Amino acid sequence: MHKITDDEIRFFDENGYAIIRQVLNPDELTHMQAESQRLIDEVLAGGPADKACLRGPEGTPYYLTYLHARPNTFSLR
């Protein structure tokens, strides 16, 4: 398991995000990508995930809130 380094913490503090490589194995990544696409499709179709979607000024979806509380198959694994 990868331990987060002081440099990664510092980068996160300065930039608001961190890139942590090899956190997911290839099967987990494939599953997460498929489930993410399913949620995006659900938002675009006006399904249940759309209620958790924040939209930009032109109505473009950009963020799903409380993803762990929405029906999906990867956030509670």
KEPA-314583 format. One line per 2 residues: number of its first residue (from 1); their letters; for each residue x, y, z of N, C-alpha, C. Coordinates in Angstrom, 1 decimal. Example, Ala and Ser with C-alpha at 12.3 -4.5 7.8 and 13.67 -1.06 7.14 Angstrom:
BEGIN
1> AS> 13.2 -5.7 7.8 12.3 -4.5 7.8 13.2 -3.3 7.8  12.8 -2.2 7.1 13.7 -1.1 7.1 12.9 0.0 7.9
//
This chain:
BEGIN
1> MH> 0.8 -1.2 0.0 0.0 0.0 0.0 0.9 1.2 0.0  0.5 2.2 -0.8 1.2 3.5 -0.9 1.0 4.4 0.3
3> KI> 2.0 4.9 0.9 1.9 5.8 2.0 2.0 7.2 1.4  1.1 8.1 1.7 1.2 9.5 1.2 2.4 10.2 1.8
5> TD> 3.2 10.8 0.9 4.4 11.4 1.3 4.2 12.9 1.8  5.1 13.5 2.4 5.0 14.9 2.8 4.9 15.8 1.6
7> DE> 5.6 15.4 0.5 5.6 16.2 -0.7 4.1 16.2 -1.3  3.5 15.0 -1.3 2.1 14.9 -1.8 1.2 15.7 -0.9
9> IR> 1.3 15.7 0.3 0.5 16.5 1.2 0.7 17.9 1.0  1.9 18.4 0.8 2.2 19.8 0.5 1.6 20.2 -0.8
11> FF> 1.8 19.3 -1.8 1.2 19.6 -3.1 -0.3 19.8 -3.0  -1.0 18.9 -2.2 -2.4 19.0 -2.0 -2.8 20.3 -1.3
13> DE> -2.1 20.7 -0.3 -2.3 21.9 0.4 -2.2 23.1 -0.5  -1.2 23.1 -1.4 -1.0 24.2 -2.3 -1.9 24.3 -3.5
15> NG> -2.4 23.1 -4.0 -3.1 23.1 -5.2 -4.5 22.6 -5.1  -4.9 22.0 -4.0 -6.2 21.5 -3.8 -6.5 20.1 -4.4
17> YA> -5.5 19.5 -4.9 -5.7 18.1 -5.4 -4.4 17.4 -5.3  -4.5 16.1 -5.4 -3.3 15.2 -5.4 -3.4 14.1 -6.3
19> II> -2.4 13.7 -7.0 -2.4 12.5 -7.8 -1.7 11.4 -7.1  -2.4 10.4 -6.8 -1.9 9.3 -6.0 -2.0 8.1 -7.0
21> RQ> -0.9 7.6 -7.5 -0.9 6.6 -8.5 -1.0 5.2 -7.9  -1.6 4.3 -8.6 -1.7 2.9 -8.3 -2.5 2.6 -7.0
23> VL> -3.5 3.5 -6.8 -4.4 3.3 -5.7 -5.4 2.2 -6.0  -5.8 2.1 -7.3 -6.8 1.1 -7.7 -6.1 0.1 -8.6
25> NP> -6.5 -1.1 -8.5 -5.9 -2.1 -9.4 -6.7 -2.0 -10.8  -6.2 -2.6 -11.9 -6.8 -2.4 -13.2 -8.3 -2.8 -13.2
27> DE> -8.7 -3.8 -12.5 -10.1 -4.2 -12.5 -11.0 -3.2 -11.8  -10.5 -2.7 -10.7 -11.2 -1.6 -9.9 -11.4 -0.4 -10.8
29> LT> -10.3 0.0 -11.5 -10.4 1.2 -12.3 -11.4 1.0 -13.4  -11.4 -0.1 -14.1 -12.3 -0.4 -15.2 -13.8 -0.3 -14.6
31> HM> -14.0 -0.9 -13.5 -15.3 -0.9 -12.9 -15.7 0.5 -12.5  -14.8 1.3 -11.9 -15.1 2.7 -11.6 -15.4 3.5 -12.8
33> QA> -14.7 3.3 -13.9 -14.9 4.1 -15.1 -16.3 3.8 -15.7  -16.7 2.5 -15.7 -18.0 2.1 -16.2 -19.1 2.7 -15.3
35> ES> -19.0 2.6 -14.0 -20.0 3.1 -13.1 -20.1 4.6 -13.2  -19.0 5.3 -13.4 -19.0 6.8 -13.6 -19.8 7.1 -14.8
37> QR> -19.5 6.4 -15.9 -20.2 6.6 -17.1 -21.7 6.4 -17.0  -22.1 5.3 -16.2 -23.5 5.1 -16.0 -24.2 6.2 -15.2
39> LI> -23.5 6.8 -14.2 -24.0 7.9 -13.5 -24.1 9.2 -14.4  -23.2 9.4 -15.2 -23.2 10.5 -16.1 -24.4 10.4 -17.1
41> DE> -24.6 9.2 -17.6 -25.7 8.9 -18.5 -27.0 9.1 -17.8  -27.1 8.7 -16.5 -28.3 8.9 -15.7 -28.6 10.4 -15.5
43> VL> -27.6 11.2 -15.2 -27.8 12.6 -15.0 -28.3 13.2 -16.3  -27.7 12.9 -17.5 -28.1 13.4 -18.7 -29.5 13.0 -19.1
45> AG> -30.0 11.9 -18.6 -31.3 11.4 -18.9 -32.3 11.9 -17.9  -31.9 12.7 -16.9 -32.8 13.2 -15.9 -33.2 12.2 -14.9
47> GP> -32.4 11.1 -14.7 -32.7 10.1 -13.7 -32.4 10.5 -12.3  -32.4 9.6 -11.4 -32.2 9.9 -9.9 -30.9 10.6 -9.6
49> AD> -29.8 10.3 -10.3 -28.6 11.0 -10.0 -28.6 12.5 -10.4  -29.5 12.8 -11.3 -29.6 14.2 -11.7 -30.0 15.1 -10.5
51> KA> -30.7 14.6 -9.5 -31.0 15.4 -8.3 -29.8 15.7 -7.4  -28.7 15.0 -7.6 -27.5 15.2 -6.9 -26.4 16.0 -7.7
53> CL> -26.9 16.5 -8.8 -25.9 17.1 -9.8 -25.9 18.6 -9.6  -24.7 19.2 -9.5 -24.6 20.6 -9.6 -24.3 21.0 -11.0
55> RG> -24.9 22.1 -11.5 -24.7 22.5 -12.8 -24.1 23.9 -12.9  -23.4 24.1 -14.0 -22.8 25.4 -14.2 -23.9 26.4 -14.7
57> PE> -23.5 27.7 -15.0 -24.5 28.7 -15.4 -25.2 28.3 -16.7  -24.7 27.5 -17.6 -25.4 27.1 -18.8 -26.1 25.8 -18.7
59> GT> -26.2 25.3 -17.4 -26.9 24.0 -17.2 -26.0 22.8 -17.4  -24.7 23.0 -17.6 -23.8 21.8 -17.9 -23.5 21.2 -16.5
61> PY> -23.8 19.8 -16.4 -23.4 19.1 -15.2 -21.9 19.1 -15.0  -21.5 19.4 -13.7 -20.1 19.3 -13.5 -19.7 18.6 -12.2
63> YL> -20.7 18.3 -11.3 -20.3 17.7 -10.0 -21.5 16.9 -9.5  -21.2 15.7 -9.0 -22.2 14.9 -8.3 -22.0 15.0 -6.8
65> TY> -22.9 15.5 -6.0 -22.8 15.6 -4.6 -23.1 14.3 -3.9  -22.5 14.1 -2.8 -22.8 12.9 -1.9 -22.9 11.6 -2.7
67> LH> -21.9 11.4 -3.5 -21.8 10.2 -4.4 -22.0 8.9 -3.5  -21.4 8.9 -2.4 -21.4 7.7 -1.5 -22.9 7.4 -1.1
69> AR> -23.7 8.3 -1.1 -25.1 8.1 -0.7 -26.0 7.8 -1.9  -25.5 7.8 -3.1 -26.3 7.5 -4.3 -26.1 6.1 -4.6
71> PN> -27.1 5.5 -5.3 -27.0 4.1 -5.7 -25.8 3.9 -6.7  -24.8 3.3 -6.4 -23.7 3.0 -7.3 -23.0 1.7 -6.7
73> TF> -22.2 1.2 -7.5 -21.5 -0.1 -7.1 -20.1 0.0 -6.7  -19.5 1.2 -6.7 -18.1 1.3 -6.3 -17.8 2.1 -5.1
75> SL> -18.6 3.1 -4.7 -18.1 4.0 -3.6 -18.2 3.4 -2.2  -18.9 2.3 -2.1 -19.0 1.7 -0.8 -18.3 0.3 -0.7
77> R> -17.4 0.1 -1.7 -16.7 -1.2 -1.7 -15.7 -1.2 -0.6
//
